[in-house]
Amino acid sequence: MFRITPQGTDQTLHTFNGVGGSGTFGGVILSSDGNLYGVTRGNGATDFGTVYRLSIDGATFTTVHRFAGTDGSQVERPLIQARNGLIYGATTFGGLFTAGTLFSIGTDGAFAHLHDFGPEGREPFGRLVEFADGLLYGTTRGGGTNGTIYR
């Protein structure tokens, strides 16, 4: 993980060594708690992935959640922080039907496994979006005829 100063100098904030995650995807979000949150596809011991938190100055790195497969595997899209303060994401694989999951995580690290994708849609794809109605919307690349839209 790196940042570039306004003067064009780059600075390494964190080097992923596999223990706290590997194979970063989707970039990072700046949360309301002032930290950066992101995801990895692998986590050293398995290829299920992680959610991590990094302080804006790079001084503190925390693996907030390690996916175990049953709660999801391989997050490949960016996280979002909804108006309720929770951070949401979707895994591409894992869960009850091995077709992906929807999850939330609080800035306090509280993880919630919200939904197992399967018969109604497989492999969430694309960015989650929060609409004015307060609901989250997304798409899958499998299920239906050529994927689905979910909320």
DSSP file (Angstrom, degrees, kcal/mol; ACC not computed):
  #  RESIDUE AA STRUCTURE BP1 BP2  ACC     N-H-->O    O-->H-N    N-H-->O    O-->H-N    TCO  KAPPA ALPHA  PHI   PSI    X-CA   Y-CA   Z-CA
    1    1 A M              0   0    0      0, 0.0    12,-3.1     0, 0.0    13,-1.7   0.000 360.0 360.0 360.0 135.9    0.0    0.0    0.0
    2    2 A F  E     -A   12   0A   0     10,-0.3     2,-0.3    11,-0.2    10,-0.2  -0.929 360.0-150.1-141.7 165.8    1.4    3.4   -0.9
    3    3 A R  E     -A   11   0A   0      8,-2.2     8,-2.7    -2,-0.3     2,-0.5  -0.954  12.6-138.9-133.5 157.6    0.5    7.0   -1.1
    4    4 A I  E     -A   10   0A   0     -2,-0.3     6,-0.2     6,-0.2    -2,-0.0  -0.974  18.9-136.2-118.7 127.1    1.8    9.8   -3.3
    5    5 A T    >   -     0   0    0      4,-3.1     3,-2.3    -2,-0.5     6,-0.0  -0.294  30.7-103.7 -74.4 163.6    2.4   13.2   -1.8
    6    6 A P  T 3  S+     0   0    0      0, 0.0    -1,-0.1     0, 0.0    -2,-0.0   0.759 124.2  60.0 -58.8 -23.0    1.2   16.4   -3.7
    7    7 A Q  T 3  S-     0   0    0      2,-0.1    -2,-0.0     1,-0.0    -3,-0.0   0.501 122.9-106.9 -83.1  -3.8    4.9   16.8   -4.6
    8    8 A G  S <  S+     0   0    0     -3,-2.3     2,-0.4     1,-0.3    -1,-0.0   0.529  73.5 137.9  93.3   6.7    4.9   13.5   -6.4
    9    9 A T        -     0   0    0      2,-0.0    -4,-3.1     1,-0.0     2,-0.3  -0.703  44.2-141.5 -86.6 135.1    6.9   11.5   -3.9
   10   10 A D  E     -A    4   0A   0     -2,-0.4     2,-0.4    -6,-0.2    -6,-0.2  -0.759  14.8-167.8 -98.6 147.7    5.6    8.0   -3.2
   11   11 A Q  E     -A    3   0A   0     -8,-2.7    -8,-2.2    -2,-0.3     2,-0.4  -0.997  21.0-128.0-134.4 127.4    5.7    6.5    0.3
   12   12 A T  E     +A    2   0A   0     -2,-0.4   -10,-0.3   -10,-0.2     3,-0.1  -0.626  25.9 176.6 -74.4 125.9    5.1    2.8    1.2
   13   13 A L        -     0   0    0    -12,-3.1     2,-0.3    -2,-0.4   -11,-0.2   0.782  66.6  -1.9 -97.3 -36.2    2.5    2.6    4.0
   14   14 A H        -     0   0    0    -13,-1.7     2,-0.5    40,-0.0    -1,-0.4  -0.970  55.5-147.8-158.3 139.4    2.2   -1.2    4.3
   15   15 A T        -     0   0    0     -2,-0.3     2,-0.5    -3,-0.1   -13,-0.0  -0.956  22.6-135.3-109.8 122.1    3.7   -4.3    2.6
   16   16 A F        +     0   0    0     -2,-0.5     7,-0.1     1,-0.1     6,-0.1  -0.652  25.9 175.3 -78.5 122.3    1.5   -7.3    2.4
   17   17 A N        -     0   0    0     -2,-0.5     5,-0.1     4,-0.1    -1,-0.1   0.243  54.8-100.5-112.5  11.0    3.4  -10.4    3.3
   18   18 A G  S    S+     0   0    0      3,-1.4    27,-0.2    24,-0.1     4,-0.2  -0.043 109.0  85.7  96.0 -31.8    0.6  -12.9    3.2
   19   19 A V  S    S+     0   0    0      1,-0.2    26,-0.2    25,-0.2     3,-0.1   0.934 102.2  29.4 -69.6 -46.0    0.1  -13.0    7.0
   20   20 A G  S    S-     0   0    0      1,-0.4    -1,-0.2    24,-0.1     2,-0.2   0.339 137.5 -59.7 -94.4   5.8   -2.3  -10.0    7.0
   21   21 A G        -     0   0    0     -3,-0.1    -3,-1.4    42,-0.1    -1,-0.4  -0.461  47.8-145.1 131.9 156.4   -3.6  -10.7    3.5
   22   22 A S  E     +B   42   0B   0     20,-2.0    20,-2.7     1,-0.2    19,-0.8  -0.986  68.8  41.2-150.2 154.7   -2.3  -11.0    0.0
   23   23 A G  E    S-     0   0B   0     -2,-0.3    18,-1.7    17,-0.2    -1,-0.2   0.988  74.1-148.3  71.6  62.2   -3.7  -10.2   -3.4
   24   24 A T  E     -B   40   0B   0     16,-0.2     2,-0.3    -3,-0.1    16,-0.2  -0.309  20.2-177.1 -64.9 145.5   -5.3   -6.8   -2.7
   25   25 A F  E     +B   39   0B   0     14,-1.7    14,-0.7     2,-0.2    52,-0.2  -0.977  49.9  18.7-140.6 151.2   -8.4   -6.0   -4.8
   26   26 A G  E    S-     0   0B   0     -2,-0.3    53,-0.1    50,-0.3    50,-0.1   0.429  94.3-106.2  78.0   0.8  -10.8   -3.1   -5.2
   27   27 A G  E     -     0   0B   0     12,-0.2    12,-0.5    51,-0.1     2,-0.3  -0.316  47.6 -70.2  75.8-164.3   -8.8   -0.3   -3.7
   28   28 A V  E     -B   38   0B   0     10,-0.1     2,-0.4    50,-0.1    10,-0.2  -0.859  31.9-140.9-127.4 161.6   -9.5    1.2   -0.3
   29   29 A I  E     -B   37   0B   0      8,-2.3     8,-2.2    -2,-0.3     2,-0.7  -0.932  18.1-127.9-119.0 149.8  -12.2    3.4    1.2
   30   30 A L  E     -B   36   0B   0     -2,-0.4     6,-0.2     6,-0.2    51,-0.1  -0.881  33.8-150.0 -94.5 114.8  -11.7    6.2    3.7
   31   31 A S    >   -     0   0    0      4,-3.0     3,-2.0    -2,-0.7    56,-0.0  -0.343  26.3-107.5 -85.0 164.7  -14.1    5.4    6.5
   32   32 A S  T 3  S+     0   0    0      1,-0.3    -1,-0.1    53,-0.1    -2,-0.0   0.664 118.0  65.6 -64.3 -16.6  -15.8    7.9    8.8
   33   33 A D  T 3  S-     0   0    0      2,-0.2    -1,-0.3     1,-0.0     3,-0.1   0.419 119.1-109.3 -85.7   2.9  -13.4    6.7   11.6
   34   34 A G  S <  S+     0   0    0     -3,-2.0    22,-0.6     1,-0.3     2,-0.2   0.519  82.1 113.8  85.7   5.7  -10.5    8.2    9.6
   35   35 A N  E     - C   0  55B   0     20,-0.2    -4,-3.0    21,-0.1     2,-0.4  -0.683  66.5-117.2-105.9 161.6   -9.0    4.8    8.6
   36   36 A L  E     -BC  30  54B   0     18,-3.0    18,-2.6    -2,-0.2     2,-0.4  -0.797  27.7-164.2 -93.1 138.9   -8.6    3.1    5.3
   37   37 A Y  E     +BC  29  53B   0     -8,-2.2    -8,-2.3    -2,-0.4     2,-0.3  -0.976  18.4 151.8-124.3 140.7  -10.4   -0.2    4.8
   38   38 A G  E     -BC  28  52B   0     14,-1.8    14,-2.6    -2,-0.4     2,-0.3  -0.891  29.6-121.7-152.8-177.9   -9.7   -2.7    2.0
   39   39 A V  E     -BC  25  51B   0    -14,-0.7   -14,-1.7   -12,-0.5     2,-0.3  -0.914  10.1-156.1-133.6 157.3   -9.9   -6.4    1.1
   40   40 A T  E     -BC  24  50B   0     10,-2.0    10,-0.8    -2,-0.3    35,-0.7  -0.914  18.9-139.2-127.4 159.1   -7.5   -9.1    0.0
   41   41 A R  E    S+     0   0B   0    -18,-1.7    33,-0.4   -19,-0.8     2,-0.3   0.789  89.3  33.2 -84.6 -30.9   -8.2  -12.4   -2.0
   42   42 A G  E     -B   22   0B   0    -20,-2.7   -20,-2.0     6,-0.2     8,-0.3  -0.770  57.0-162.2-121.6 166.9   -5.8  -14.5    0.2
   43   43 A N        -     0   0    0      3,-2.6     2,-1.4   -22,-0.3     4,-0.1   0.115  50.0-100.7-138.3  26.0   -4.8  -14.4    3.8
   44   44 A G  S    S+     0   0    0      2,-0.4   -25,-0.2     1,-0.2   -24,-0.1  -0.504 117.5  46.6  93.1 -69.2   -1.6  -16.4    4.0
   45   45 A A  S    S+     0   0    0     -2,-1.4     2,-0.3   -26,-0.2    -1,-0.2   0.816 126.2   8.7 -78.9 -31.2   -3.0  -19.7    5.3
   46   46 A T        -     0   0    0     21,-0.1    -3,-2.6     3,-0.0    -2,-0.4  -0.824  69.7-117.4-138.2 175.1   -5.9  -19.9    2.9
   47   47 A D  S    S+     0   0    0     -2,-0.3    27,-0.1    -5,-0.2    22,-0.0  -0.038  84.0 102.9-105.5  30.8   -7.1  -18.2   -0.2
   48   48 A F  S    S-     0   0    0     19,-0.3    26,-3.0    25,-0.2    27,-0.2   0.805  76.2-138.2 -83.8 -29.9  -10.4  -17.0    1.4
   49   49 A G        -     0   0    0     -3,-0.3    18,-2.5    18,-0.2     2,-0.3  -0.267  10.5-113.4 101.7 174.6   -9.2  -13.4    1.9
   50   50 A T  E     -CD  40  66B   0    -10,-0.8   -10,-2.0    -8,-0.3     2,-0.4  -0.916   7.1-131.2-142.1 164.2   -9.4  -10.7    4.6
   51   51 A V  E     -CD  39  65B   0     14,-2.3    13,-1.9    -2,-0.3    14,-1.8  -0.990  37.5-171.5-112.7 132.2  -10.8   -7.3    5.4
   52   52 A Y  E     -CD  38  63B   0    -14,-2.6   -14,-1.8    -2,-0.4     2,-0.4  -0.868  19.5-148.9-127.1 160.3   -8.1   -5.0    6.7
   53   53 A R  E     -CD  37  62B   0      9,-2.8     9,-2.8    -2,-0.3     2,-0.4  -0.985  13.8-174.6-125.2 136.7   -7.9   -1.5    8.3
   54   54 A L  E     -CD  36  61B   0    -18,-2.6   -18,-3.0    -2,-0.4     7,-0.2  -0.997  27.1-120.7-133.5 128.2   -4.9    0.8    7.9
   55   55 A S  E >   -C   35   0B   0      5,-2.5     3,-2.2    -2,-0.4   -20,-0.2  -0.345  32.4-111.9 -64.1 151.9   -4.4    4.1    9.6
   56   56 A I  T 3  S+     0   0    0    -22,-0.6    -1,-0.1     1,-0.3   -21,-0.1   0.756 119.0  49.4 -60.8 -26.6   -4.1    7.0    7.2
   57   57 A D  T 3  S-     0   0    0      3,-0.0    -1,-0.3   -44,-0.0    -2,-0.1   0.477 112.3-119.7 -90.4  -2.7   -0.4    7.5    8.1
   58   58 A G  S <  S+     0   0    0     -3,-2.2    -2,-0.1     2,-0.2     3,-0.1   0.476  81.1 118.2  82.1   2.2    0.3    3.8    7.7
   59   59 A A  S    S+     0   0    0      1,-0.2     2,-0.5    -5,-0.0    -3,-0.1   0.801  70.6  44.2 -74.5 -28.9    1.5    3.3   11.3
   60   60 A T        -     0   0    0      2,-0.0    -5,-2.5   -46,-0.0     2,-0.4  -0.958  60.9-179.9-127.8 118.5   -1.2    0.8   12.3
   61   61 A F  E     +D   54   0B   0     -2,-0.5     2,-0.4    -7,-0.2    -7,-0.2  -0.954   8.1 179.6-113.3 131.8   -2.4   -2.2   10.2
   62   62 A T  E     -D   53   0B   0     -9,-2.8    -9,-2.8    -2,-0.4     2,-0.9  -0.996  28.5-139.2-134.5 130.2   -5.1   -4.5   11.5
   63   63 A T  E     -D   52   0B   0     -2,-0.4   -11,-0.3   -11,-0.2     3,-0.1  -0.808  24.2-175.9 -81.5 111.4   -6.6   -7.6    9.9
   64   64 A V  E     +     0   0B   0    -13,-1.9     2,-0.3    -2,-0.9   -12,-0.2   0.857  63.9   6.4 -81.6 -37.6  -10.3   -7.0   10.9
   65   65 A H  E     -D   51   0B   0    -14,-1.8   -14,-2.3    -3,-0.1     2,-0.5  -0.982  56.2-156.3-150.1 135.6  -11.7  -10.2    9.5
   66   66 A R  E     -D   50   0B   0     -2,-0.3   -16,-0.2   -16,-0.2     2,-0.1  -0.961  27.7-130.6-107.7 120.7  -10.3  -13.4    8.0
   67   67 A F        -     0   0    0    -18,-2.5   -19,-0.3    -2,-0.5   -18,-0.2  -0.451  15.3-164.7 -71.3 144.0  -12.8  -15.2    5.8
   68   68 A A        -     0   0    0     -2,-0.1     2,-0.5   -20,-0.1    -1,-0.1   0.335  42.6-109.2-110.6   3.6  -13.2  -18.9    6.5
   69   69 A G  B >  S+E   72   0C   0      3,-1.6    26,-3.1   -21,-0.1     3,-0.8  -0.327 113.1  70.9  95.6 -51.4  -15.0  -20.0    3.3
   70   70 A T  T 3  S+     0   0    0     -2,-0.5    26,-0.2     1,-0.2     3,-0.1   0.796 106.0  39.6 -68.7 -27.4  -18.3  -20.7    5.1
   71   71 A D  T 3  S-     0   0    0      1,-0.4    -1,-0.2    24,-0.2     2,-0.2   0.313 134.9 -64.0-101.2   6.5  -18.8  -16.9    5.5
   72   72 A G  B <   -E   69   0C   0     -3,-0.8    -3,-1.6    28,-0.1    -1,-0.4  -0.555  44.6-133.6 131.0 165.4  -17.4  -16.1    2.1
   73   73 A S  B     +F   93   0D   0     20,-1.9    20,-2.4     1,-0.2    19,-0.5  -0.961  65.9   8.1-156.7 135.0  -14.2  -16.3    0.0
   74   74 A Q        -     0   0    0    -26,-3.0    18,-2.4   -33,-0.4     2,-0.6   0.987  58.1-150.7  61.5  83.9  -12.3  -13.9   -2.3
   75   75 A V        +     0   0    0    -35,-0.7    16,-0.2    16,-0.2    -1,-0.2  -0.741  23.2 169.0 -79.9 123.2  -13.6  -10.4   -2.2
   76   76 A E        +     0   0    0     -2,-0.6   -50,-0.3    14,-0.5    -1,-0.1   0.332  52.1  66.5-119.2   4.6  -12.9   -8.9   -5.6
   77   77 A R  S    S-     0   0    0     13,-0.5    13,-0.2   -52,-0.2   -52,-0.1  -0.870  88.6 -89.0-126.8 159.1  -14.9   -5.6   -5.4
   78   78 A P        -     0   0    0      0, 0.0    50,-0.5     0, 0.0    12,-0.2  -0.253  37.8-121.2 -66.7 153.0  -14.5   -2.5   -3.4
   79   79 A L        -     0   0    0    -52,-0.2     2,-0.3   -42,-0.2    10,-0.2  -0.424  23.5-153.2 -79.5 163.5  -16.2   -2.0    0.0
   80   80 A I  E     -G   88   0E   0      8,-1.9     8,-3.0    -2,-0.1     2,-0.6  -0.981  10.6-138.0-134.5 152.2  -18.7    0.8    0.7
   81   81 A Q  E     -G   87   0E   0     -2,-0.3     6,-0.2     6,-0.2    49,-0.1  -0.957  25.7-148.8-108.2 120.7  -19.6    2.6    3.9
   82   82 A A    >   -     0   0    0      4,-2.5     3,-2.2    -2,-0.6    54,-0.0  -0.279  30.8 -98.7 -82.4 169.8  -23.3    3.1    4.1
   83   83 A R  T 3  S+     0   0    0      1,-0.3    -1,-0.1     2,-0.1    -2,-0.0   0.740 120.9  66.2 -61.0 -23.2  -25.1    6.0    5.8
   84   84 A N  T 3  S-     0   0    0      2,-0.1    -1,-0.3    50,-0.1     3,-0.1   0.485 116.9-112.2 -78.5  -0.5  -25.7    3.8    8.8
   85   85 A G  S <  S+     0   0    0     -3,-2.2    22,-0.3     1,-0.3     2,-0.2   0.224  77.6 124.3  91.9 -14.2  -21.9    3.7    9.4
   86   86 A L        -     0   0    0     20,-0.1    -4,-2.5    -5,-0.1     2,-0.5  -0.481  58.5-130.4 -79.6 151.6  -21.4    0.0    8.5
   87   87 A I  E     -GH  81 105E   0     18,-2.5    18,-2.5    -6,-0.2     2,-0.3  -0.880  27.2-163.3-101.4 131.3  -19.0   -1.1    5.8
   88   88 A Y  E     +GH  80 104E   0     -8,-3.0    -8,-1.9    -2,-0.5     2,-0.3  -0.845  16.3 155.8-119.3 151.7  -20.5   -3.6    3.3
   89   89 A G  E     - H   0 103E   0     14,-2.0    14,-2.7    -2,-0.3     2,-0.4  -0.969  27.8-131.8-160.1 172.5  -19.0   -5.9    0.8
   90   90 A A  E     - H   0 102E   0     -2,-0.3   -14,-0.5    12,-0.2   -13,-0.5  -0.996  14.4-139.8-133.9 138.0  -19.7   -9.1   -1.2
   91   91 A T  E     - H   0 101E   0     10,-2.2    10,-0.6    -2,-0.4   -16,-0.2  -0.711  11.1-140.4 -92.9 150.4  -17.5  -12.1   -1.7
   92   92 A T  S    S+     0   0    0    -18,-2.4    31,-0.2   -19,-0.5     2,-0.2   0.836  82.1  12.1 -77.6 -33.5  -17.3  -13.8   -5.1
   93   93 A F  B    S+F   73   0D   0    -20,-2.4   -20,-1.9   -19,-0.3     8,-0.3  -0.661  92.0  58.7-131.6-175.7  -17.3  -17.3   -3.7
   94   94 A G        +     0   0    0      4,-0.4     6,-2.4   -22,-0.3     5,-0.5  -0.166  52.9  98.9  82.3-177.1  -17.9  -19.2   -0.5
   95   95 A G  S >  S-     0   0    0    -26,-3.1     3,-1.2     3,-0.2   -24,-0.2  -0.317  93.3 -41.6  87.4-176.0  -20.9  -19.4    1.7
   96   96 A L  T 3  S+     0   0    0      1,-0.3    -1,-0.2   -26,-0.2    22,-0.1   0.836 144.1  28.4 -56.6 -40.8  -23.6  -22.0    1.9
   97   97 A F  T 3  S-     0   0    0     20,-0.5    -1,-0.3    -3,-0.3    -2,-0.1   0.254 105.2-119.2-106.4  11.1  -23.9  -22.5   -1.9
   98   98 A T  S <  S+     0   0    0     -3,-1.2    -4,-0.4   -29,-0.1    -3,-0.2   0.765  88.2 110.9  53.4  29.8  -20.3  -21.6   -2.7
   99   99 A A  S    S-     0   0    0     18,-0.6    24,-2.8    -5,-0.5    -4,-0.1   0.208  85.4 -84.2-116.7  12.0  -21.8  -18.8   -4.8
  100  100 A G        -     0   0    0     -6,-2.4    17,-2.7    23,-0.2    -1,-0.4  -0.228  39.0-122.0 107.3 164.0  -20.7  -15.8   -2.7
  101  101 A T  E     -HI  91 116E   0    -10,-0.6   -10,-2.2    -8,-0.3     2,-0.4  -0.925   7.2-132.0-140.0 163.2  -21.9  -13.9    0.3
  102  102 A L  E     +HI  90 115E   0     13,-2.1    12,-2.3    -2,-0.3    13,-1.6  -0.966  35.7 172.8-114.7 136.9  -22.9  -10.4    1.4
  103  103 A F  E     -HI  89 113E   0    -14,-2.7   -14,-2.0    -2,-0.4     2,-0.3  -0.929  22.4-152.3-141.5 163.0  -21.4   -9.1    4.7
  104  104 A S  E     -HI  88 112E   0      8,-2.2     8,-2.7    -2,-0.3     2,-0.3  -0.951   8.6-169.7-131.0 156.7  -21.1   -6.0    6.9
  105  105 A I  E     -HI  87 111E   0    -18,-2.5   -18,-2.5    -2,-0.3     6,-0.2  -0.981  14.6-138.6-146.8 134.2  -18.4   -5.0    9.3
  106  106 A G    >   -     0   0    0      4,-2.2     3,-2.3    -2,-0.3   -20,-0.1  -0.471  30.2-111.1 -86.1 161.9  -18.4   -2.2   11.8
  107  107 A T  T 3  S+     0   0    0      1,-0.3    -1,-0.1   -22,-0.3   -21,-0.1   0.669 121.5  62.8 -66.2 -13.5  -15.5    0.1   12.4
  108  108 A D  T 3  S-     0   0    0      2,-0.1    -1,-0.3   -44,-0.0     3,-0.1   0.447 123.8-107.0 -85.3  -1.7  -15.3   -1.7   15.8
  109  109 A G    <   +     0   0    0     -3,-2.3     2,-0.5     1,-0.3    -2,-0.1   0.391  67.3 151.5  93.1  -2.2  -14.6   -5.0   13.9
  110  110 A A        -     0   0    0     -5,-0.0    -4,-2.2     1,-0.0     2,-0.4  -0.514  30.9-156.9 -68.2 117.4  -18.0   -6.6   14.4
  111  111 A F  E     -I  105   0E   0     -2,-0.5     2,-0.4    -6,-0.2    -6,-0.2  -0.771  11.6-171.2 -99.9 138.9  -18.6   -8.8   11.4
  112  112 A A  E     -I  104   0E   0     -8,-2.7    -8,-2.2    -2,-0.4     2,-0.8  -0.988  17.9-147.3-131.9 124.8  -22.0  -10.0   10.2
  113  113 A H  E     +I  103   0E   0     -2,-0.4   -10,-0.2   -10,-0.2     3,-0.1  -0.818  26.7 175.1 -85.4 109.7  -22.6  -12.6    7.5
  114  114 A L  E     +     0   0E   0    -12,-2.3     2,-0.3    -2,-0.8   -11,-0.2   0.818  50.4   3.3 -95.0 -34.9  -25.8  -11.3    5.9
  115  115 A H  E     -I  102   0E   0    -13,-1.6   -13,-2.1     2,-0.0     2,-0.6  -0.990  49.3-142.7-158.9 141.7  -26.7  -13.4    2.9
  116  116 A D  E     -I  101   0E   0     -2,-0.3   -15,-0.2   -15,-0.2     2,-0.1  -0.944  26.2-142.0-104.0 120.0  -25.6  -16.5    1.0
  117  117 A F        +     0   0    0    -17,-2.7   -18,-0.6    -2,-0.6   -20,-0.5  -0.468  48.1 114.4 -75.8 154.7  -26.0  -16.2   -2.8
  118  118 A G  B >   +J  121   0F   0      3,-0.9     3,-1.3   -19,-0.1    -1,-0.1  -0.532  69.7  17.9-176.9-113.1  -27.1  -19.3   -4.6
  119  119 A P  T 3  S+     0   0    0      0, 0.0    25,-0.4     0, 0.0     3,-0.1   0.825 125.5  48.4 -57.4 -34.8  -30.3  -20.1   -6.6
  120  120 A E  T 3  S-     0   0    0      1,-0.3     2,-0.2    23,-0.1    -3,-0.1   0.598 132.2 -18.4 -84.8  -9.6  -31.4  -16.5   -7.0
  121  121 A G  B <   -J  118   0F   0     -3,-1.3    -3,-0.9    22,-0.1     2,-0.4  -0.759  62.3-143.2 170.3 143.2  -28.0  -15.3   -8.2
  122  122 A R  E     +K  142   0G   0     20,-2.1    20,-1.9    -2,-0.2    19,-0.8  -0.930  65.9   8.3-126.4 145.2  -24.4  -16.4   -8.1
  123  123 A E  E    S-     0   0G   0    -24,-2.8    18,-2.1    -2,-0.4    -1,-0.2   0.977  76.7-124.0  57.4  79.4  -21.0  -14.6   -7.8
  124  124 A P  E     -K  140   0G   0      0, 0.0     2,-0.4     0, 0.0    16,-0.3  -0.212  34.8-171.8 -50.4 139.4  -21.7  -11.0   -6.9
  125  125 A F  E     +K  139   0G   0     14,-3.3    14,-0.8     2,-0.1     2,-0.0  -0.995  37.6  17.6-141.6 139.9  -20.0   -8.7   -9.4
  126  126 A G  E    S-     0   0G   0     -2,-0.4     2,-0.2    12,-0.1   -50,-0.1  -0.194  94.4 -43.3  88.9 174.9  -19.5   -5.0   -9.5
  127  127 A R  E     -     0   0G   0     11,-0.1     2,-0.2   -50,-0.1   -48,-0.1  -0.540  52.4-120.1 -82.5 140.1  -19.7   -2.4   -6.8
  128  128 A L  E     -     0   0G   0    -50,-0.5     2,-0.4    -2,-0.2    10,-0.2  -0.542  30.7-158.9 -71.2 147.0  -22.5   -2.2   -4.2
  129  129 A V  E     -K  137   0G   0      8,-2.3     8,-2.8    -2,-0.2     2,-0.6  -0.997  11.8-144.3-132.3 134.4  -24.5    1.0   -4.4
  130  130 A E  E     -K  136   0G   0     -2,-0.4     6,-0.2     6,-0.2     2,-0.1  -0.888  23.1-156.1 -97.4 121.6  -26.6    2.6   -1.7
  131  131 A F    >   -     0   0    0      4,-2.3     3,-2.2    -2,-0.6     0, 0.0  -0.357  34.7 -95.2 -89.2 173.2  -29.7    4.3   -3.1
  132  132 A A  T 3  S+     0   0    0      1,-0.3    -1,-0.1     2,-0.1    -2,-0.0   0.731 121.8  67.3 -60.4 -23.6  -31.7    7.1   -1.6
  133  133 A D  T 3  S-     0   0    0      2,-0.1    -1,-0.3     1,-0.1     3,-0.1   0.501 114.9-115.3 -77.2  -1.5  -34.1    4.5   -0.2
  134  134 A G  S <  S+     0   0    0     -3,-2.2     2,-0.2     1,-0.3    -2,-0.1   0.423  76.9 122.3  84.3  -1.4  -31.3    3.3    2.1
  135  135 A L        -     0   0    0      1,-0.0    -4,-2.3    -5,-0.0     2,-0.4  -0.611  60.9-123.5 -93.1 154.9  -31.1   -0.1    0.5
  136  136 A L  E     -K  130   0G   0     15,-0.5     2,-0.3    -2,-0.2    -6,-0.2  -0.784  25.6-166.1 -96.4 140.6  -28.0   -1.6   -1.1
  137  137 A Y  E     +K  129   0G   0     -8,-2.8    -8,-2.3    -2,-0.4     2,-0.3  -0.938  15.9 151.3-125.8 148.6  -28.1   -2.8   -4.7
  138  138 A G  E     - L   0 150G   0     12,-2.1    12,-2.7    -2,-0.3     2,-0.3  -0.928  30.5-117.8-159.2-177.9  -25.7   -4.9   -6.7
  139  139 A T  E     -KL 125 149G   0    -14,-0.8   -14,-3.3    -2,-0.3     2,-0.3  -0.904  11.2-148.5-130.0 157.9  -25.4   -7.4   -9.5
  140  140 A T  E     -KL 124 148G   0      8,-2.4     8,-0.6    -2,-0.3   -17,-0.2  -0.897  13.6-143.2-120.0 156.2  -24.3  -11.0   -9.9
  141  141 A R  E    S+     0   0G   0    -18,-2.1     2,-0.3   -19,-0.8   -18,-0.2   0.490  85.3  44.6 -96.5  -2.5  -22.6  -12.6  -13.0
  142  142 A G  E    S+K  122   0G   0    -20,-1.9   -20,-2.1   -19,-0.2     6,-0.3  -0.907  82.8  54.5-134.7 164.7  -24.5  -15.8  -12.7
  143  143 A G  S  > S+     0   0    0      1,-0.3     4,-2.8   -22,-0.3   -23,-0.1  -0.104  86.0  41.7  93.3 162.8  -28.1  -16.9  -12.0
  144  144 A G  T  4 S-     0   0    0    -25,-0.4    -1,-0.3     1,-0.2     4,-0.1  -0.326 122.3 -50.4  60.3-149.7  -31.2  -15.8  -14.0
  145  145 A T  T  4 S-     0   0    0      2,-0.4    -1,-0.2    -3,-0.1    -2,-0.1   0.903 133.8  -6.4 -84.2 -47.2  -30.5  -15.7  -17.7
  146  146 A N  T  4 S-     0   0    0      1,-0.7    -2,-0.2    -4,-0.1     2,-0.2  -0.128 125.8 -55.7-140.1  39.4  -27.3  -13.7  -17.6
  147  147 A G     <  -     0   0    0     -4,-2.8    -1,-0.7    -8,-0.1    -2,-0.4  -0.477  60.2-104.7 108.2 175.7  -27.0  -12.6  -14.0
  148  148 A T  E     -L  140   0G   0     -8,-0.6    -8,-2.4    -6,-0.3     2,-0.4  -0.908   6.7-131.4-138.2 162.8  -29.2  -10.8  -11.6
  149  149 A I  E     -L  139   0G   0     -2,-0.3     2,-0.3   -10,-0.2   -10,-0.2  -0.972  35.1-175.1-110.7 132.5  -29.7   -7.4   -9.9
  150  150 A Y  E      L  138   0G   0    -12,-2.7   -12,-2.1    -2,-0.4   -29,-0.0  -0.863 360.0 360.0-127.7 162.1  -30.3   -7.7   -6.1
  151  151 A R              0   0    0     -2,-0.3   -15,-0.5   -14,-0.2    -1,-0.1   0.261 360.0 360.0-139.8 360.0  -31.2   -5.4   -3.2
